[in-house]
Amino acid sequence: MSNEEMNSQELKEAIALDIETLKTLDVDIMPAKEYYQANRRLFLHVFFKLYGTILLGFLLPLPFYWKVLMVETSTHELIYIFFWLPLMALGLCLFVFLFIYSSLNQYILIDYQLKHKLRTGSLIVKQIRRAGTIA
């Protein structure tokens, strides 16, 4: 039975069984090649989502004050501004990754080690993805 079809009583029973399973669970070591491939894939996926969001956040307001920029700003300054916007977005992305990188690693490990060994494993992974909208 899939997790989507579980009612609350079945979910409670599955959680109770998973708690018992966790007490005796022997987790495997994730092969390095798989770990780094999953890590790179998730990093790039999250990075491009975040970078695009931040860059659009910088660029979308520009049309609202475009006339003011054209009148009060020289062409040289406009080029300078448009040069620095992507770099500022990149810097913000890197700053954010200082805080979320460990969570991404934990997600990869949970997805690999627990998803197929627990009755609620796929539900846990799905809820983590929803909470962080990371993939």
Phi, psi and omega in degrees: 000133181281162182294333180292333184269357182286136170268181187295324180292316178296323178294318177298318179295318179296321178295318178298317177294322178294324177297318177294321179296320181296332180294329183244010185289131175253102184279145179275156173276128181287128178302141185301319182298315178296318182298311183289328175294314178296321179297313180295316181298313181292320178301311181295319180299311181291320181299312182292325175297313182292315180298315179299319180296314181293316181296317177295326176297328176283322189273328184298325178288344185304316180300336182286335177233031180297318181297320179295319179297319182292326182280315189265353186237138178282164179298320179300316179293323177296317177298319178299315179298313182289339174286320185276338181302310178295326179290323176294321178297320178297316178298319177296320178298315180296322177297316180295323180294338173300328184265330186258354185296319180294325177294322177296320177297318179297321178299316180299315181293319178296317180299318182283314190271326188252339187303318185262356182258345180247150177294327180260014184301312180292328176293319178298313180297318180297320180290324176296317178297320178294317183297320182257351187041054185264345179207000000 
